[in-house]
């Protein structure tokens, strides 16, 4: 089916429309915030940015989620997910006001990064709840369509927020603190949308053998182990999550490579030109993400998820080899487009595989594990980049790792999933709006 047809089908559900609107509002706000933080960290004319600085910035922003992930899963599997969607935006808005105040007061950068970390931590909690809630508002046979429409549309509108952030900074010359406040105000609106849904609509489903929250917190490590075991029991879902983690690692290396190349090799240290160049890469990636919305449902319906994922991984590697090897500025935006298509296609498939195969009581923990891999892979890639990238960013070694990682990762995934049968499909337990 086409994107328009998929959208028309899933939008018939009233509760789906509300959940969808909640995501769109929140992710538009997140785009503004991400642009303001990355612009401050990596494209500040007053700072010299090295590959090590990039790795540190990504570690501060993403790595702690891997530590918090199991705790997030415990609460998402126990608390009303609708209430999480109502409360989290208000907490995040308050934290953004605090972050803006830190900038205005001129406090040391570590304090700013600590506040930004808290903002993003609340956001990941929010996003994991959205993912776990989705199967409660769409029919089981439309999960692939919903995963094409919902997360991908959210990602595309995040790029819209990034675009607004770019306009605010580069054209309107808006202070970063004002951008933070704007982001917080928009994000708070998502709470008003979520509040229109019934409190018990989004799960989690009741379970007689589920321990209380206090016991669960004491046994977080055990709970995480159970979540991993349950996910591994559904081996196609586990393999597809692994493919997503592989893409994030290679994409993390590509991002670090692109930032340093634009910062020094292409622009000679001009931060403004570097930001413009990377903004173009982000824009072409966004177009690729949008195309994945159209392509993935059609492709998986015809070829199956297990075939589409390795094709996308291998295509990303080949495109990177052809377009980036000359180390010409024009090649990176085009490569960004192909990585956008491939990466979002793999993510749609991973979301669908987890929601299709994993029991609802484990969904929160499964998406917490998903988030751990999603963020840790990116940070580890940035750390490796810091170790091997030269000052100007031009590295054939890094490029070879990216290309071979994608190609052999796709081959490995295909060989593994050819021997596996998908887990039995289960009817959804949640109501459909």
N, C-alpha and C positions, 0 to 999 in steps of 0.2 A: 504494500500500500504506500501511497505518497504521504509526505508529511502533512499536507492539508487534510487528506482523508483520515490519517491517524489522529490529528488534532480534533477533527470534527467528531470522531467517535468518542474519544476520552472526555471531551468537553461537555458531553451530554449529562454527565454526572454532576449534580450541584455541589456535592462535597469535594469532588475532584477540582472543580473550578476554584473553590476557596483555598484548597491546599496549594494549587498552582499559583494563585495570586500571592499567597504568602511567600512562596519561594521567589517569585519575580521581584517583588518589592525589596526583599532582604538582599538578594544578590546584586541588584542595581546599586544599593547602598555600599555593598562590599567592594564593588569595583572602584568606587571613589576612594574608599579607605586604602585599598591595596596600592592604587596609583600614588597616593600621597606618601605612604610609607616607603615604597620602593624608590620613588623620586628623591626622598630625603636621604635614603641610605646609600644609593648607588649612583645618583646623578646630581650630586650636590657640587657645584663649582668650587666650593671652599674645601673639598675633601679630595684626597688621592685614594681612589678605589682600586684595590688589588683583588686577585682571585681569592686570597685568604679573607679579605673583607666580605666578599660575596658569600663565601662559605659560612662565615660567622653570622652574617645577616640572615641567611636562610635557616641556620641552626636555631637562632633566637626565635624566629617566627614560626618554625614548623616542628622541630624535633620534640619539644615538650609534649606535643599532642600524643606522641607515641607512648609517653609515660602515663598521661592522663586517660588514654583511650579505654583501658579496661574499666576504670571507674565510671566513665561516661556510659559504657554499655550496661553496667549494673543498674543505673538509674533509668535509662531509657527502657529497659525491660520491666520496670516496676512502676514508674510514675506515669501519670496521664501524659501522653505525648502531645495532646492538644495544649495542656497547661505549660509544657516546656516551650511550645511555640508562642505562647502569650507572654511568659515571664522573661525569657531570654532576650528578646529585643529591648526590653526596658532596662535590663541590666547592662546590655552592651551600649545602649545610648548614654547611660550614666558614665560608663568607663571612657567613652569617647570624649565626653565633656572634660573628664579628668586628664585625658591625654592631651587635649588641646590646651588646657591650663598649664601642663608641664612645658609645652613648647613656648607659650607666651612668657612663662617665668624664666625661660632660658636654663632650665635645670640640666644636669649632665645627661649625656646620651644613654647610658645604661638605664636610667630611670624611665626615659622615653620608651626604650625597647621593652622594659618590663611591663609598662602599661599597655603597649601594643600587643604584647604576648597575651595578656589577660583578655583583651578585646577579641583576638583571634581564637582563644580558647573557648570563649562563650559561643563564638560563631560556629566552631566545629561541633560543639554540643548540639546546637540548633540544626545544623545540616544533617547530622546523624539521625536526629529525631525525624526530620522530613523524609529521609530515605526509608526508615523503618515504618513510617506511617503510610507510605504510598500504596502497599498492597491492600489496605483497608478501604480504599476509595476507587479502585478500578477492578474490573473483572480479571480473573486469572489469565484468560486468553488475550488480554490487551496489555499485559505487562511490558512486552517488547515495545509496543507503540508508545506506552506511557513513558518508558525509559528513554525513548528517542525524543519525545516532546518535552518532558519535564526537566530533567537535569541539563539536557543540552540547551534548551531554551533559557534556563537559568544561567548557564555559562555564557551564552550569547549576550544576554542582558547585562551580565557582569562586564563584558567588553564595552557595552554602552555606558556603564558607570565609569569605566576607565577613560572612555572618550570624553565624558563630561569633566572628569578630573583633569585631563589634558587641556581642555578648553579653559577651565578655571585657572590653571597654573600658567600656561603659556600665552594665552590670549587676554584673559581678564586679570592676570597677575594677582590671583587670590592667594592670601597667606595660607600655609598648610593647616594652621589651627582652625581657620574658617572651613576648610575642606573637611576636617574631622567632624566639626559640629554639624555640617550639612549631612554627612554620612549618617551620623547618629540620629538626626531628626527623621530622615527617610526610613532608616531601619525600624524605628519605633512604630511607624505606620503599619508594619507587618503584624504587630501584635493586635491591632484593631481588626485586621482581616481574620486572623486565626481565631479571635474571640467569637466570631460568628458561627463556628463549628461546635457541635455538641461535645461536652467534656470527655465522654467515653468513646467517641467515634473512632479514634486513631489507635486504640489499643494502649498497652499490651493486653492480650487475652489472659483471662484468669487461668491460673494453674495451681492445683492443690499441692503439688510437690515442690513449689518454689519457696525457698527460704526467705525470711524477712530481710529487710534492707541491712540491718545491723550485722546479721550473720553473713550476708553477701559481701559487705565491705571487709569483714575480717577474712573472708576467703576469696579475695579478688584474684589472687594467683591461681587458685583452684578453678574459679569461674572462667578465667581466661583460657586455662588449659582445656576445660570442657568445651568452650567455644571453638578452639582450634580443632579439637578432636571431632566435633560435630561438623565443622566445615570440611575437614579432610575426608569425612565419611561421604560427603557429596563431592566426588573428586573432579567432576567437570567444573563445578562452581569454584573449587579450590584452585584448579589449574588456570581458570580465567582471571581470578583475582591475582594469581601469580604473574600472568601476562600483563595485567594492569600495573603491577609493581615494577616489572621490567621496563615498561614504557616510561614510567615516572623517573626511573633511574637514568635512562638514556635522555629523556627530556630535560632532566636536571642538569646533566652535563652539557647539553645543547644550549640551555639558558645561560649557564655560567660562561660558556665559550662565547656566545653572542654578546653578552654584556661587556666582557673585556675587549673583544674585537672592536665593538663600536666605541668604547670609551677611549681606546688608544690606537689600535692598528688602522681603523678607518678614518678617525677624526683627529688624531694627533693630540688627544687629551681635552678636546672641546666638549664639556659636559652637556651643553645645550644641543649640539648636533648629535651627540651620542643618544640622548633621550629621544630626539626626533626619529633617529634610525631604529631604535628598539621599539618605539611606538608603532612604527610601520610594520615591524615583525609581528607585534601583538595584534594589529589590525588584520593582517593576512591570516594569522592563526585563527582569529575569530571567524573569518569567512569560512575557513576550513571546518571549524566546529559546527557552523550552521549547515554546511553541506553534509556533514555526517548525520544530521537529523534526517535528511532526505534519503541518503544512501543506505544507512545501516538497516532500517526495517525491511527495505526491499531486498537487500543482499542476504540478510539472515533468513528471510522467508524462503528465498530461492536456494541458497547454498548451505544453510544452517550456521549457527553461531560458531560451532567448532571448526568450520572451514574459514569463516570470515576473519576471525581473530589473527591466525597466522599470516594470512594474506596482507592484512593491514600492517603487522609488525615488519614483515619483509619489505613491503612497499616503502615504509618509513626509512628503513636502512638504505635502500637503493636510491631514494630521492636525496637523502643526506649526502651520499657518496657523489652523486652527479652534480649537485648544486652548490655544496659547500667546499669541496676539494679545491676549486680555483681560488678560494679566499678573496672573492670579489663581493663588494657591498650589495650588489643586486641579487646575489644568490640566497642570502639569508631570508628575506621576506618570502621568496618563493618556497624555500624549504620550510618556513614556518607554516605556510598554507598546507603542505602535504602532511606535516607532523600534526597539524590541527585536525585534519580529516582522520588520520590513523589513530591518534590518541583518543579522540572523543568516541570513535567507533568502538575501540577496545573498552573504554569506560562504560558505554551503554551496554555492551555485552556482559561485562562484569557485574554491573548493577542488576541486570536481568537474571543472570545465573544465580546470584545469591538470593534474590527475592523469589525466584521460581522454586528453588530446591531446599532452602533452609527453613526449618520450623520457626513459627512466629516467636516463640519464647526465646529463641537464640538470635533473632534478627538484630537486636541492639548490640549484642556482643560481637556478632559477625561483622557489622558495620564499624564497630570500634576497631576490630582487627584490620579491617579494610583501611580505615583512616590511619592506623599505625603504619601499615605498609606504604600507603599513599604518601605520607609525609616523610617517613624515615628514608625511603628510597631516594627521594629528591635531595634530602640533606646529605646523605652518603655520597651521592653523585657530585654535589658541590664540594664536598671535602676532597674527593679524588681529584676534581678539577683544580683545586687549590694546590695540590701536590705536584701536578704535572704541567699546568699551564705556564707558559713564559709570561713576562710582563706585558707583552703586547697581545697575547691571546692566541697567536698563530701556532697551532700544534697539530701536526699530522697524527701523532700518537693518540690524542684525545678523539680526533675524528675517526680513526680506525676502531677505537673502542666502541664508539656510538654505532657505526655502521655494522660491525660484526656482531655486536650485542643484539641489535634489532633482527638481523637476518637469522642468526643461530637460535635466538629466542623463539622466533616464529616457527622454525623447523622443529625445535624441541617440543613446543606446544602441540603441533600437529601430530607428531609421533606419539605423544602421550595420550591425547584425546581420541585418537583412532582406536585405541584399545579399550576405551571406556564407553559405557552406555550411560546416557543422561539419567539422573535420578527420576523416579516416578513423579509425575506432576500431581499436585494436590489442589483441591478446591480451596479458595480463599475462605478464611473464617470471618473476616471483617465484613461489614455492610458496605454496599456500594451506593454512593449518593446519587 
